Amino acid sequence: MRAMQVVESAGGLTLTAADAEKPKPGEGQVLVQVHAVGVTPTELSWYPTTRQKSGEPRLRAIPGHEFSGVIAEVGPGVNSFTAGQEIYGFNDWFEDGAVAEFCVTVPASIAAKPAVLTHEQAASVPIGALTAWQGFFEQAKLKAGDSVLVHGGAGAVGVFAVQIAKLRGAHVIATASGKNLALVKELGADEVIDYETARFEDSVRDIDIVFDTVGGETRERSWNVLKDGGKMISIAADGEVTTNPKVRDAYFIVRPDQQQLVEIAELLDAGRLKTFVKAVVPLKDAALAFTGKVPGTFGYGKTVVAVTAD
């Protein structure tokens, strides 16, 4: 099958086209014919991209762990999906991903594709939407009436965080750059702060939940705007390597969840949740997509690699 694999070059880790072996679904697995895959540019440097679970070096990994496609084959013991079904979801970080014509996953990590979305649109959803969902509902126990501060409200996760918090009945404050203030307001934010011209701590206080997608100084400045008993949720990458126990406690990594994907799809199909695709590139240009420098229709949303044309 056609695939893009991670290799080391003079400029660092990049992708190269490869003729890879088509995977075979094992017990309890499904084989997905990939139509589109969402791109997270930093993934090439993630630990699971360069290391196996054992810690041994991992060579020529196929990245891209959120995708939309069609079930091509089911392995032994799989009864919940059949060949030909359109699905979306993501697979294990240590498995080969979906920047390829086929990938393997398990039924618990996928759900029926939202009917109103194209494969390219559906591939932009799983990681961002599940991160917001799990951050608010599992980590922070968000409830109606809570005050929420979302950092990076126009980011890949932030756009879902703003919408999901508002759907739950929270009072949502979000930070964004000046060019994206209108977008974040349209997504449901009650207040939007231009982080380029104002310091959020000058006007924000007594917050129930801070959803941090930025890390570093922004997260450090956010502790003081939490009310007593308030909760910090952080997905910023520096939280994974910090020795600060307070930051470690705030940090979490998203996981696949079929039921949550089902509920998210229902919201998308009902028009209550929106996703945004910044740009779509063909498989041969996936290396460019992972640089994060692909010009797009919007200044927000996720870049998607189209593997198989709809």
N, C-alpha and C positions, 0 to 999 in steps of 0.2 A: 504494500500500500504506500501511497505518498504520505510523507510526514515531514515535520520540521524538528530537528533535534538540537539540543544545547551543546555547544562546543566552546572551547576556550580559544580566543584569538588575541592578537596583540592589543586590541582595544578592550579586552575583557570578555565576558560571556556573551555569546550571540547565538543565533539560530542558523542552521544550514539545512538545505533540502536533503532528504534521504529516502532511499527505498527500503522501508522497514518491513519486518515480518508482521503480517496481519494477525492480531491477537485472537485467541480462541477462548470463549467463555467457559469457565470451570463450574464446578458445583456451586449453585446458588448465585451465579453471575449472569449478566446479560451483555451482549455485544451491541454496541450502538454505532450505526452509520452516522457520522457527524455531519451536520449541515452547517453549523456555525459555532464558534467558540469565543467567549468573552476574554479580553486581554487585561491582565494586571501587569504593567511593565516591570514592577519590582520582583516578579516571580522568578526571574532567571537567577537571582542571587539568594533565593530562599534556601534554608537548610535542606528541605526534602528534594530540591532540584539537584543538589550536588552531593547529597549523602543518602545512603540507604538507611532503613530503620536501625540496622546494626551499627551504624556509624561509619561503615566502609564507604569509600568513594563511589559515587554513582556517575556513570559515564553516559553521555548521549541521551539524556532524558528527554522525553517529549512533554512540553509544558501545556498549560491550558486546562484548568480543572472545572470550569463551568461551561456548559454546552447545551445545545438543542439539536435534536436529530430524530432518527427513527430506529426502533428496535430491529436489528438485523437477524439476531439469533438469540435464543435463550438457552442457558445451560441446564444441566440436570437439576431437578428440584425447584425450578422456578415456575410458579403457577399464576402469579399476579400480573404478568405481562406476556404479550404474544408478539411475534414478528409482525412488523408493519405499523405498530403503534407509534405515534409522535409523542416524544417525551422531552423534558428538560430537567436539569439537575447538575450535580457535580460528583466527582469521584475522589478517591483517597489521594492525598498529596504525594505519597510515595509511589503511586501507580503512574504509568505513562498516561499523559493527559490527552487532550482532544485536538491539538494542532496536528491533526492527522485524519485520514479518511475513516478510521474506526478507533474506538476505545472500549475498554471494559469497565463496567461498574456493577453495583449491586442494586436490587430493587428498592431497598430502603433509602437510597440516595437520589431517587428520581421520582417524577410524577408526570401525569399527562400535561403536555404543553398547553399553556393558555391559548384558547382557540382564537382569540382576537389578535394575537401577535404573530408576526413572521418568525422564522427560526432565528434570524439575526437579532430581532428584538428580544426574543425569549432567552437567548444566550447571554444577554446583558443583565439578567435578573438574579440568578441564584445566589451568588456570593454576597452581593450588596444587600439584597432584601433579607436573606437569612441572618446576616450579621446584625442588621438593625432589629429584626424580630427577636433574636436570641438575646441581644444586649438589653433591650427594654423589658421583655417579658420574663426571661429566665434570670438574667443577672441583676436587674434593677427592680423587678416586680412593679413595673409602671402601672399606675391606675389613673382613672379619670380625675381631673383636677390638679394633677401634679404639674409643677413647673419644670421645664426641661430646657437645657442649653445644649444645642448641637453645634459643635465646631466643624467647619467645612460643610456647610449646608448644601453646597452645589457639587460636592464630590460624589464619587461612585457609591459610597455608602451613605453619605449625608442626605442625598435626595430621597432615599428610602426612609432614613431615620426621621426626617421632618414629616413626611407623609404618614408614617405608621404611628408616630407619637400623636399627631393631630387626630387621626382616626380613633385613637383610644380616648380622646377627650382631654389631652394635656394642653397646657399653655406653653407654646413652643417659641423659644427665642433661638435664633441661629446666626452664626457668623458666616460671612461670604465676602468675596471681593466685590468691588463696586459694580463691575459689569454683570454680575449674577444676582444682584439684590432683587430685581423684579421677578426672576425665576423662582427664587426661594420663597418669596412672598406668595406667588401663585400656587406653590406647593402646599401652602397652608400655614406658614410661619406667622405667628402673631406679631413678632418683632424681628427685624433683621438688622444686624450691625455690620457695617463696612469695616473689616479688620484692618484695611489699609489706611483708614483715617481716624479710627477711634479705638480706644481700649475698652473691651467689653466690661471689665471690672469697675469702670467708672459709672456704669448705669445698671449693672446686674447684681443682684444679691438674693440671698435666701432661696437658692435653687434646690429642688428635690433631686434632680438627676442631671449630671453633666455627661454628655456622650462625646467623647474625645476621639477624633480621627486624625489629629495632628501630632500630639506628643510634645516632648521637649518643653520649651518655655511656656507655650500655650497651656499645656496641662498643669504645669507648676503654678501658673497664675490663676488657674481655675479652682484650686482647692479652697481658696478664701471666699468664693461666691456660693459655696454649698451651705445650706442651712445645717444646723446640728442634726446628725443622723442622715444627712444627704448621701447620695451614692455617686461615685465616679465610675464610669465605664470607659475603658480605653482599648482601642484596637491598634494604636500606633506601634510600629515595629520595634521601637526601642524598649517597649515594655517587656519584650520577650527575653532580653539580655540584661536588664537592670538588676542590681542587687538591692534596690530600694523595696522593702516589703510592702509598703503602701501602694507603690506603683504596680508591683507584681499582683497584688490583690485586685487591682482595678482592671488588669489586662485579661483578655480572653481571645480565643481563636474560634472562628465559626466552624460548625460541623454540618454535614448533610442531615436532613430530616424530611422524610417523605410527607408526613402530615402537615408540616409547616409549608412545604412547597405547594401542597394541595390548597391550603387556605390562601396563600399568596396568589396562586393562579385564579382563584375565585374572585379576589379583589381586583385583579387585573382585568378579568373578563367583564366584571361589573362596571369598569371605568372608575373605580374608587382609588386605584393605585396606578401610577404611570412610571414608565421606564424611558430612558433616553439613550439613543445610540449616536455617538459623536461622529463616527466614521466606520465604513466597512471596507476592508481590504481583502484581496484574494489570498489564498494559501501561499502562493509564491512570494508575497510581500509581508509575510508574518514577521520576519526579522525587523522590518521597519515599524510595524505595529508595536513591538515590544520596546522600542526606543522611547515611546510616548510622544513622538514628534509628528504624528500623522495629522495633517490639517483636516478639520472636520466642519460639518454644517453648524455645530454649536460649539461654544466654549466650555461645554460640560457634557456629561454622559460618558459612556464607555465605548472604546474602540473594539470592534468585533472582526474576527477573521471569518470570511465565508469560505467554507470548505467544499460544500456541495450546493450548487445553485438551486433555489427553490423552484 
